[in-house]
Amino acid sequence: MMARSSYHLATAVSALALSVSVATGALAQGTRSAQAPKPQSASAAIDAALADLRTAMELEQRGDLAAADTALRRILDKDPQSLSAIISLERILAVEGRTEELLPYVDRLIDEDPDSPIGNQMRVRAYSMLDSIAGIERAAEWWIRAAPDVETPYREVARVWQQRGDYQRALEVLQLGRERVRRDDALALELGDLYAAIGDGERAVREWERAIDEDGQGFLLVQRRLAQMPDGGAAVVRYLIRSLMEPPTSPERVRAATQVAIDAGLADEGLRIAREAAASMEPKARRSYLLEVARRADGSRLPTLAYWAYGELLSLDAPEEQLLALRTRVAELALIVGDTARAVREYASLEGELDASSPERRQSLAIRIELAARAGDLDAAVAQLDSFRVEYPDAIETDALVGAVGGALVDSGRLDEAQLLAAGARGPHAARVRGRVLLIRGDIERARNELMNAAPALSGADATETIALVTLLRRTSPVGGRLVGQALALLTEGERGAAVELLLNESRALAARERAALLDFAASTAQRADLPALAEQAWRQIIDELPRSQEAPGAMLALARTLTRQPEGLAEAQVLAERLILEHPRSALAPQARQLLDQLNARLSSSQ
């Protein structure tokens, strides 16, 4: 049951919101009434009543609650049906813990207007604040008897029981209301809220699905409830989608199901619904629906669904003014979802339609060159890049293109072409290409300088790899640097295993600090090349032969995680995690080792 003080506060806040609305309406109504022709005495009485109400509100705003209390009681003595006055008095008495003094005024209001929703609601709420169960029951019974076929009394009485934590009584009241109102969807939102509060997601969805109805008019209210749930509705959205799609359904309910799926991030479910729904629609309705799906999916970062929807729109012969924007977005999304072939086609088509001087054409051409390099068509990429540099000598895309095409040339072992392409080019990507070429050829000092210049301006994977190389080269001697260059040369020739083995074997002659750095580089290279046995060999050399090196904690954790995937490796993984914690307690990896050790202890205990 809700604590009494918390309930008083919640009720006071609720009363405040309600009083502002009603008081504003009363003042507005008084103003309108004053404008209509009335006898002078009636007009004077209205003006006096409004003046008294304003005075009481001003006193309350100034914090003089005692004077406001007196003024409000004086108003209610003259007019028991002054809603603004009684709501304000409720607020003051609730704050001061004197709610029982409100009841005589509420009773007078109900005596004069038995159907008054505000009066009856206030009486139920007052008895709840006073913790009088019998009083709540009497007030609820009176109100329901006064308006048996109206939803309001059942809704408000159930809300009071629910706020008190008595979900069973709340459910009984709502079910009685549905029976008395004689409508299958009566109080569906409230029943859904109640079932959700007690953790019955499937029943909650059934009620909310009723509230949405065939026209989808209740969807926004249900959507708001999903958003307010602690998990954002994740536990119930699949139930709701299934319910909305069950026959007999309607276009509005299908749209609602699609939106629920998109809002929940369920791209596959959204795509399934959208395909099924679009196939059964007339062209005009299909275009509207697909546009809505595309925009919502785009906004929710669901590229696969957005890509499909935009593609379907293109197949419907979109209006000319929309065509260019649609094709541009389809090309962009094709890149994101990995449909390179379609991206190339779309960008090539866009180039022919866009003005030669437009930035959009320049960007389309740049993307197509990068795609050619990514696909391994290096001759075409080099030729297109040469033409691009002639046509757009100061283009901001040039440096990134040199990086993409030049990097692909380096990876393919075409070092002379890569060096020629990057020569004289400005920017971090070109500097990175030059640094890689110099490193492979053994010019360690110049390579280090080029890579150091490039690193701060790069981002993403390029930045990570370049920073790692710079850090490695700072810790190596000329001999170690040449060894790194030789390994990179083998990688460009496709000899990944030979590159790692070179580092493992030839690094033995180096000083301990330098050797540990090269072994760590060998392990990461083996991981990227999908050579787990060689990665494990590198980690074991660090752990067994260089246990005090700064690379040792990382090697221990990496090997332990690898061993956890092998049933026979759990015990050794446990030992490695313990060693990391004990031998390197100040390592930044120690918390991760503790977490891994807890998991391993649990697994080993359960298997015994």
Sequence and secondary structure as in RCSB ss.txt:
>XXXX:A:sequence
MMARSSYHLATAVSALALSVSVATGALAQGTRSAQAPKPQSASAAIDAALADLRTAMELEQRGDLAAADTALRRI
LDKDPQSLSAIISLERILAVEGRTEELLPYVDRLIDEDPDSPIGNQMRVRAYSMLDSIAGIERAAEWWIRAAPDV
ETPYREVARVWQQRGDYQRALEVLQLGRERVRRDDALALELGDLYAAIGDGERAVREWERAIDEDGQGFLLVQRR
LAQMPDGGAAVVRYLIRSLMEPPTSPERVRAATQVAIDAGLADEGLRIAREAAASMEPKARRSYLLEVARRADGS
RLPTLAYWAYGELLSLDAPEEQLLALRTRVAELALIVGDTARAVREYASLEGELDASSPERRQSLAIRIELAARA
GDLDAAVAQLDSFRVEYPDAIETDALVGAVGGALVDSGRLDEAQLLAAGARGPHAARVRGRVLLIRGDIERARNE
LMNAAPALSGADATETIALVTLLRRTSPVGGRLVGQALALLTEGERGAAVELLLNESRALAARERAALLDFAAST
AQRADLPALAEQAWRQIIDELPRSQEAPGAMLALARTLTRQPEGLAEAQVLAERLILEHPRSALAPQARQLLDQL
NARLSSSQ
>XXXX:A:secstr
   HHHHHHHHHHHHHHHHHHHHHHHHHHHHHHHHS   HHHHHHHHHHHHHHHHHHHHHHTT HHHHHHHHHHH
HHH TT HHHHHHHHHHHHHHT GGGGHHHHHHHHHH TT HHHHHHHHHHHHHTT HHHHHHHHHHHHHHSTT 
HHHHHHHHHHHHHTT HHHHHHHHHHHHHHHT TTTTHHHHHHHHHHTT HHHHHHHHHHHHTTT TTHHHHHHH
HHHSTTTTTTTHHHHHHHHHSSS  HHHHHHHHHHHHHTT HHHHHHHHHHHHHTS HHHHHHHHHHHHHHHHHT
T HHHHHHHHHHHHHT   HHHHHHHHHHHHHHHHHHT HHHHHHHHHHHHHHS TTSHHHHHHHHHHHHHHHHT
T HHHHHHHHHHHHHH TT TTHHHHHHHHHHHHHHTT HHHHHHHHTT  SHHHHHHHHHHHHHTT HHHHHHH
HHHHGGG  HHHHHHHHHHHHHHHT  HHHHHHHHHHHHHHHTT HHHHHHHHHHHGGGS HHHHHHHHHHHHHH
HHHTT HHHHHHHHHHHHHH TTSTTHHHHHHHHHHHHTTSGGGHHHHHHHHHHHHHH TTSTTHHHHHHHHHHH
HHHHHHH 
